[in-house]
Amino acid sequence: MTENEVIEEFKKIKSGKYSPEILRARVVDELRKMKSLGQTPSAMLKHLKNECAIISWIDIFRYFRLAFDLSLKEVSPIQGWLSGEISDERIDKYISDEW
């Protein structure tokens, strides 16, 4: 899947065309595809937050944990990134070191 196809899939997700179960599976799948395309964790987080309007840190934690088999401890720096306390570079390092 190309980067443009990934973006189109996220637009479908954002539009509300999927049930919660299908949404979860789609988001997890798309995050994995973004990783395979070389996207950074910060780019994925920005995409979830801005393009998909997924603003709940709980949902973002859940999606990253499911997509990359990460522990709660391993995704906890995401909350610092969401609050602006952690830079893109630091979150990329924290998350990339874990997967």
C-alpha positions as CSV (number, residue, x, y, z in Angstrom):
1,M,0.0,0.0,0.0
2,T,1.4,3.4,-0.9
3,E,1.5,6.4,1.4
4,N,-1.4,8.0,-0.5
5,E,-3.5,4.8,-0.1
6,V,-2.8,4.9,3.7
7,I,-3.9,8.5,3.8
8,E,-7.1,7.7,1.9
9,E,-7.8,4.9,4.4
10,F,-7.4,7.2,7.3
11,K,-9.9,9.6,5.7
12,K,-12.4,6.8,5.6
13,I,-11.7,6.1,9.3
14,K,-12.2,9.8,10.2
15,S,-15.5,9.9,8.3
16,G,-17.0,7.5,10.7
17,K,-17.8,4.8,8.2
18,Y,-16.6,2.0,10.5
19,S,-17.9,0.3,13.7
20,P,-15.6,0.6,16.8
21,E,-14.3,-2.9,16.2
22,I,-13.5,-2.3,12.6
23,L,-12.1,1.1,13.3
24,R,-9.7,-0.4,15.9
25,A,-8.6,-3.0,13.4
26,R,-8.2,-0.5,10.6
27,V,-6.2,2.0,12.7
28,V,-3.9,-0.7,13.9
29,D,-3.4,-2.0,10.4
30,E,-2.7,1.5,9.1
31,L,-0.2,2.2,11.8
32,R,1.6,-0.9,10.9
33,K,1.6,0.1,7.2
34,M,2.9,3.5,8.1
35,K,5.7,2.0,10.0
36,S,6.5,-0.3,7.0
37,L,6.7,2.9,4.9
38,G,9.3,4.4,7.2
39,Q,7.0,6.8,9.0
40,T,8.2,8.0,12.4
41,P,6.2,7.6,15.5
42,S,5.7,11.3,15.7
43,A,4.3,11.4,12.2
44,M,1.9,8.6,13.1
45,L,0.8,10.4,16.3
46,K,0.3,13.6,14.3
47,H,-1.8,11.7,11.8
48,L,-3.9,10.1,14.5
49,K,-4.4,13.4,16.2
50,N,-4.9,15.8,13.2
51,E,-6.1,13.7,10.3
52,C,-8.2,11.1,12.1
53,A,-9.3,13.4,15.0
54,I,-8.4,10.7,17.5
55,I,-7.8,13.0,20.5
56,S,-8.2,10.6,23.4
57,W,-4.8,9.7,24.8
58,I,-6.3,6.4,25.9
59,D,-7.3,5.5,22.4
60,I,-3.9,6.5,21.0
61,F,-2.2,4.4,23.7
62,R,-4.4,1.5,22.8
63,Y,-3.7,1.7,19.1
64,F,0.0,1.9,19.5
65,R,0.0,-1.0,22.0
66,L,-2.0,-3.2,19.7
67,A,-0.1,-2.2,16.5
68,F,3.4,-2.7,17.9
69,D,2.9,-5.0,20.9
70,L,4.1,-2.3,23.3
71,S,3.5,-2.2,27.1
72,L,1.8,0.6,28.9
73,K,5.2,1.7,30.2
74,E,6.6,1.8,26.6
75,V,3.8,4.0,25.3
76,S,3.5,6.3,28.4
77,P,5.9,8.9,26.8
78,I,3.1,9.6,24.3
79,Q,1.2,11.5,26.9
80,G,4.2,13.8,27.3
81,W,4.3,14.3,23.6
82,L,0.5,15.1,23.5
83,S,0.9,17.7,26.2
84,G,3.9,19.3,24.4
85,E,6.4,18.3,27.0
86,I,8.3,15.9,24.7
87,S,9.6,16.8,21.3
88,D,9.0,14.9,18.1
89,E,12.6,13.7,18.2
90,R,12.4,12.4,21.7
91,I,9.1,10.5,21.1
92,D,10.6,9.1,18.0
93,K,13.6,7.8,19.9
94,Y,11.5,6.5,22.9
95,I,9.0,4.6,20.7
96,S,11.5,3.5,18.0
97,D,13.8,2.0,20.7
98,E,10.9,-0.2,21.8
99,W,9.8,-1.7,18.4
